[in-house]
Amino acid sequence: MSTVEMIVKNEPLDDIVTVFALLQATPHLDMTIRRHNRDLINEYGALEASYSRLFAAGILLEGEKGLAIKGPNWKPPKFMTEKRYI
């Protein structure tokens, strides 16, 4: 199992978006999540709601080419600080 697959299967949606929105545009992130854990975004608009929460909280800001950038309140999710998937 790949590291990305393990993260998507085991972590909350907001934590996944906090990290992967910096690396993947929304359509690609949506495809990644659907491939590895459909249940996370089974509810209509779940991914968009997650982005909205993170933008409103200042965790993410709009970047270029569909990517987000770290906002003033960005902190690495717990799975990163604990180095769970290394």
Backbone as a ProteinNet text record, in pm:
[ID]
protein_1_A
[PRIMARY]
MSTVEMIVKNEPLDDIVTVFALLQATPHLDMTIRRHNRDLINEYGALEASYSRLFAAGILLEGEKGLAIKGPNWKPPKFMTEKRYI
[TERTIARY]
85.1	0	89.7	58.1	138.9	112.6	203.9	189.8	65.3	42.6	-75.2	-202.2	-207.1	-324.4	-348.9	-243.5	-259.8	-312.5	-260	-305.7	-453	-491.8	-630.4	-725.9	-682	-769.1	-783.6	-684.8	-682.8	-700.4	-690.7	-692.4	-820.7	-857.3	-976.5	-957.7	-1066.8	-1063.7	-992.1	-1019.4	-954.7	-803	-754	-609	-549.4	-620.6	-574.5	-567.3	-672.3	-675.7	-569.6	-546.5	-445.5	-308.7	-276.1	-145.7	-149.9	-242.9	-239.8	-288.6	-362.1	-403.7	-283.8	-173.5	-50.5	20.2	-13.5	57.5	-26.7	-158.2	-248	-364.3	-400.9	-519.8	-643.6	-752.6	-874.7	-920.2	-924.4	-970.4	-882.1	-752.8	-660.8	-673.5	-692	-711.2	-841.4	-945.7	-1073.9	-1056.2	-984.1	-961.2	-880	-779.3	-697.7	-781.6	-863.5	-946.7	-1049.7	-1111.8	-1211.4	-1147.9	-1024.9	-957.1	-929.6	-893.4	-848.2	-949.5	-1044.9	-1142.8	-1266.8	-1350.9	-1473	-1561.3	-1561.7	-1651.3	-1621.9	-1498.5	-1464.8	-1542.9	-1566.9	-1637.2	-1765.3	-1823.1	-1948.2	-2061.5	-2062	-2165.2	-2135.6	-2237.4	-2219.9	-2161.2	-2054.8	-1995.3	-1900.4	-1865.7	-1779.2	-1640.6	-1584	-1450.4	-1453.9	-1554.2	-1567.2	-1589.3	-1666.5	-1690	-1560	-1479.1	-1350.6	-1261.3	-1252.5	-1175.3	-1227.8	-1358.4	-1418.8	-1382	-1390.2	-1353.3	-1206.7	-1119.6	-975.8	-939.9	-1006.7	-984	-1036.4	-1154	-1213.7	-1129.6	-1066.3	-984.3	-843.1	-810.1	-676.9	-569.8	-610.6	-513.6	-459.7	-547.1	-507.1	-543.8	-466.9	-495.8	-489.3	-549.8	-546.7	-407.4	-360.1	-230.9	-250.2	-150.9	-155.1	-179	-234.3	-254.5	-336.7	-435.7	-526.3	-474.5	-355.2	-299.5	-328.3	-333.3	-345.1	-203.6	-192.1	-66.6	-95.9	7.9	-8.5	-56.3	-159.3	-210.2	-138.8	-172.1	-105.2	-132.3	-240.4	-274.4	-242.6	-164.7	-132.5	-39.3	-74.6	10.5	6.2	115.2	110.4	13.3	-64.6	-155.5	-76.8	-146.2	-84.5	-10.1	-66.7	-0.8	135.8	155.8	287.4	385.6	340	430.9	470.1	379.3	409.2	484.9	498.6	568.3	514	380.4	313.8	341.2	365.3	373.1	513.4	612.5	751.3	811.9
-117.7	0	124.1	220.8	342.1	433.1	524.2	619.3	705.3	753.2	836.2	757	633.7	549.7	531.3	507.7	490.9	618.9	733.3	860.8	883.1	863	886.2	788.8	668.7	570	593.8	657.8	664	801.6	908.3	1042.7	1117.6	1218.6	1299.4	1384.2	1415.2	1488.7	1622.9	1698.6	1829.7	1816.8	1714.9	1694.3	1658.8	1577.9	1540.6	1664	1744.6	1865.1	1964.4	1976.8	2068.3	2043.2	1918.9	1884.2	1876.3	1800.3	1770.8	1885.2	1981.4	2097.6	2183.2	2166.8	2238.3	2174.3	2049	1970.3	1935.7	1929.5	1887.1	1984.5	2014.1	2096	2015.7	2085	2021.9	1899.7	1905.1	1786.1	1663.4	1684.7	1573	1519	1609.5	1566.2	1487.8	1536.1	1465.9	1323.5	1311	1180.7	1089.6	1144.1	1066.2	1012.6	1098.7	1057.3	953.4	976.2	879.5	743.4	743.2	617.7	536.3	602.5	530.7	523.2	617.3	614.5	695.5	635.9	702.3	754.6	685.9	723.2	862.3	910	1042.7	1153.3	1137.9	1242.7	1189	1091.3	1032.1	1133.4	1218.9	1322.5	1433.7	1475.2	1578.6	1706.2	1757.3	1882.9	1871.9	1751.2	1734.8	1794.8	1772.8	1826.6	1979.5	2033.1	2178.4	2240.1	2172.9	2222	2222.2	2121	2113.9	2230.8	2254	2369.4	2498.1	2515.5	2638.6	2658.4	2552.2	2561.5	2602.3	2541	2567.8	2708.2	2755.6	2892.9	2992.6	2968.4	3058.8	3065.6	2955.1	2949.9	3005.8	3041.8	3095.2	2988.1	2864.4	2754.4	2746.2	2769	2770.3	2904.6	2943.4	3061.8	3022.1	3103.8	3073.5	3097.2	2998.2	3009.2	3019.3	2974.3	2978.9	2840	2836.2	2713.1	2608.7	2654.5	2563.4	2506.7	2544.7	2497.1	2597.1	2548.5	2636.1	2662.5	2763.4	2789.8	2793.7	2782.2	2784.5	2921.9	2921.7	3045.3	3077.2	3189.6	3229.2	3132.8	3056.6	2962.8	2817.8	2796.6	2659.8	2594.5	2475.2	2391.7	2251.6	2179.1	2042.9	1957.8	1874	1784.7	1688.3	1633.1	1544.3	1427.1	1371.5	1257.3	1294.1	1422.1	1465.5	1485.7	1549.5	1575.7	1447.6	1350.5	1221.7	1128.3	1168.6	1089	946.6	937	806.1	722.5	786	710.8	707.7	729.3	724.9	590.4
0	0	0	-86	-94.2	26.3	48.4	159	140.5	19.2	-8.3	21.4	-21.9	2.3	151.8	228.8	373.7	439	396.1	452.3	420.4	295.2	254.2	324	349.2	414.4	564.6	627.4	773.5	835.7	757.7	815.6	781.6	863.8	835.9	709.1	644.8	518.7	531.5	635.7	650.1	660.3	727.1	736.6	600.8	524.8	391	302.2	304.3	221	266	396.3	448.5	385.2	361.5	304.2	151.9	98.7	-43.2	-132	-76.6	-156.3	-194.5	-123.3	-155.9	-275.3	-303.5	-405.3	-526.9	-509.6	-616.4	-630.3	-754.3	-778.9	-738.6	-714.4	-664.2	-744.5	-878.5	-952.3	-928.5	-918.7	-895.6	-753.7	-658.5	-520.3	-507.1	-572.8	-573	-627.7	-738.4	-799.9	-707.6	-642.1	-549.1	-433.6	-375.8	-263.3	-307.7	-421.6	-471.7	-500.2	-545.8	-577.1	-450.3	-342	-222.7	-109	-102.7	6.9	-30.9	-111.9	-159.4	-47	64.6	174.6	230	217.8	269.3	200.3	71.4	-2.3	-64.5	2.2	-44.4	-43.2	57.1	68.2	-32.9	-106.1	-208.2	-146.8	-205.8	-162.1	-44.8	-2.1	115.4	92.4	-24.8	-52.7	-59.1	-124	-132.8	5.1	89	225.5	305.7	285.3	354.4	311.9	181.3	132	193.2	194.8	249.6	396	474.7	617.5	632.8	554.1	566.7	517.7	413.1	367.2	469.3	523.9	623.3	750.5	786.4	907.8	885.6	762.6	734.1	727.2	715.5	705.4	563.1	465.3	325.4	263.7	163.3	83.3	-63.3	-149.2	-292.2	-347.3	-421.7	-486.9	-637.1	-710.5	-856.1	-913.3	-1032.7	-1109.1	-1034.4	-958.3	-889.9	-758.9	-719.8	-593.4	-482.4	-361.3	-244.8	-192	-110	-40.4	109.7	188.3	333.5	378.2	460.6	517	647.9	709.4	833.7	949.8	942.7	1050.9	1016.4	909.7	868	969.2	1007.9	1093.6	1034.4	1041.4	988.2	1069.7	1002.2	1074.6	1162.8	1258.5	1356.3	1291	1182.7	1119.6	1062.8	1030.2	980.5	1095.2	1201.8	1313.6	1386.1	1385.2	1447.8	1354.6	1228.7	1126.4	1118.6	1113.3	1112.3	988.8	877.2	751.5	692.1	773.8	724.7	757.5
[MASK]
++++++++++++++++++++++++++++++++++++++++++++++++++++++++++++++++++++++++++++++++++++++

